[in-house]
């Protein structure tokens, strides 16, 4: 099982490190576009290499896990998942994003 990269442009740690006043650097969800573009590029290249490995080892069961699209749903719908994230913050990076998101609303 090979894990793809997360939408790191939505990660609160990266949002804090690379914070900028340039609004053009952010998408409509408040994520840094250039970091998410990098994560998408990485995932694309990873899948190409996994397909090459599958060709070399056809009997191997190689599974790609698409974390990017799975977690994008949470990042893009924070208000929808408000109760879930508030009461069950199991995924630390999503909890950081959740806290970062609401900090930005209050300020």
C-alpha positions as CSV (number, residue, x, y, z in Angstrom):
1,X,0.0,0.0,0.0
2,X,1.5,3.3,-1.1
3,X,0.1,6.5,0.3
4,X,-0.2,9.6,-1.9
5,X,0.5,13.0,-0.5
6,X,-2.1,15.1,1.3
7,X,-3.2,18.6,0.1
8,X,-0.3,20.1,2.1
9,X,-1.4,23.6,1.0
10,X,-4.3,23.2,3.4
11,X,-2.1,22.0,6.3
12,X,-2.1,24.5,9.2
13,X,1.6,24.1,9.8
14,X,2.5,25.0,6.2
15,X,-0.2,27.7,6.2
16,X,1.6,29.2,9.2
17,X,5.2,28.8,7.8
18,X,4.3,30.2,4.3
19,X,1.7,32.7,5.4
20,X,1.5,35.7,3.0
21,X,-0.6,38.8,2.5
22,X,-0.8,38.0,-1.2
23,X,-4.4,36.7,-1.5
24,X,-3.6,35.3,-5.0
25,X,-1.5,32.7,-3.3
26,X,-4.6,31.1,-1.8
27,X,-7.5,29.2,-3.4
28,X,-11.2,29.8,-2.5
29,X,-10.8,27.5,0.5
30,X,-7.8,29.3,2.0
31,X,-5.2,26.7,1.0
32,X,-1.9,27.7,-0.6
33,X,-2.2,26.9,-4.3
34,X,1.5,26.3,-5.0
35,X,1.8,23.7,-2.3
36,X,-1.3,21.8,-3.4
37,X,-0.1,22.0,-7.0
38,X,3.2,20.4,-5.8
39,X,1.3,17.7,-4.0
40,X,-0.8,16.9,-7.1
41,X,2.4,16.8,-9.2
42,X,4.0,14.5,-6.7
43,X,1.0,12.2,-6.6
44,X,0.8,12.1,-10.4
45,X,4.5,11.2,-10.7
46,X,4.1,8.6,-8.0
47,X,1.3,6.9,-9.8
48,X,3.3,6.8,-13.0
49,X,6.1,5.0,-11.2
50,X,3.7,2.6,-9.5
51,X,2.4,1.7,-12.9
52,X,6.0,1.0,-14.1
53,X,6.6,-1.2,-11.0
54,X,3.3,-3.0,-11.7
55,X,4.6,-3.8,-15.2
56,X,7.8,-5.2,-13.8
57,X,6.0,-7.2,-11.1
58,X,2.6,-8.2,-12.5
59,X,1.9,-10.6,-9.6
60,X,2.5,-8.0,-6.9
61,X,-0.5,-6.3,-5.5
62,X,0.4,-2.6,-5.4
63,X,-2.3,-0.3,-4.1
64,X,-2.2,3.5,-4.3
65,X,-4.1,5.3,-1.6
66,X,-5.4,8.7,-2.7
67,X,-5.2,10.7,0.5
68,X,-5.3,14.0,-1.5
69,X,-8.9,13.7,-2.8
70,X,-10.1,12.0,0.4
71,X,-9.0,14.7,2.7
72,X,-9.8,17.6,0.3
73,X,-13.4,16.9,1.0
74,X,-12.8,17.7,4.6
75,X,-10.7,20.8,4.0
76,X,-13.2,22.2,1.5
77,X,-16.2,21.6,3.7
78,X,-15.0,22.5,7.2
79,X,-18.3,24.1,8.1
80,X,-20.2,21.0,7.1
81,X,-18.1,18.8,9.3
82,X,-18.0,21.3,12.2
83,X,-19.6,18.9,14.8
84,X,-17.5,15.9,13.7
85,X,-14.2,17.8,13.8
86,X,-15.0,19.6,17.0
87,X,-15.9,16.4,18.9
88,X,-13.7,13.8,17.2
89,X,-10.4,15.4,16.2
90,X,-8.6,12.1,15.5
91,X,-6.5,13.3,12.5
92,X,-4.1,15.8,14.0
93,X,-3.4,17.7,10.8
94,X,-7.1,18.2,10.1
95,X,-7.5,19.5,13.6
96,X,-4.7,22.0,13.1
97,X,-6.4,23.2,9.9
98,X,-9.7,23.4,11.7
99,X,-8.2,25.5,14.4
100,X,-6.4,27.7,11.8
101,X,-9.6,28.2,9.8
102,X,-11.6,29.4,12.8
103,X,-8.7,31.5,14.1
104,X,-8.8,33.3,10.7
105,X,-12.5,33.9,10.9
106,X,-12.3,35.4,14.4
107,X,-9.4,37.6,13.6
